[in-house]
Amino acid sequence: MKHEPAPPQNPLSQLLIELSRVFAAMPQTSEDERNGYIIALVEMARFVREAARSTQDTGLWEAQLRLSELAYALRDLDNGQVALALRRTKRKAGSAPDSSVKWMKRVSVLAVQYALHQSGMTMQAAAEYIGDQRPDLKSLMTRGKSLPKAIQRWRRDVDSAKEDEFLAEFSKQKIDLEETMQRLVQGPEQRLPDWRQGADNMLARIRR
């Protein structure tokens, strides 16, 4: 019996498969991490390029060029070349806040704390559990010596952020992550068996 060839995947499905493949494994070095970003940008640029061809949208043509330029700019860092878009901006006054990347990782920690709280722990106990399981996350701290205390402080800082402040975006990210975990645990699909499993899975994937 002759088997019919599988129908070709649509471009969006192909993109999602490639992104899942690229980021499935935890990077071992900063070079591995940067290479993952480069591959992801190249795949997104290809996706946008195909959309530009089918729609003849000049904005999409420009978008795929910009995505490709960013991928090449990241690659050039391996050769010591720093593109203008990647150069550090000098602050006019005051000390620089902690980096956005660091705050993004802190928000992931807060999402784990939230999930542990939903599983029955107090917020303090959840913070202490995270500190016991991942003492290496002290690398996200910039002051103090206690990771549980730092986690509680991060939550206060993010929760109290006003709309026009630096941390406002991370307050929104925290809410989005908490709502996403709630859907995964309690939604119709229920992709996670319980809050504790969801918390442990996410905690294991947070990079320093």
Secondary structure, DSSP 8 states (H G I E B T S, - for coil): ----------HHHHHHHHHHHHHHS--SSHHHHHHHHHHHHHHHHHHHHHHHHHH--HHHHHHHHHHHHHHHHHHHGGGT---GGGS----SSS-----HHHHHHHHHHHHHHHHHHHTT--HHHHHHHHHHH-GGGGGG-SS-S-HHHHHHHHHHHHHT--TTSTTHHHHHHHHHHHHHHHHHHHSSS--SS-HHHHHHHHHHH---
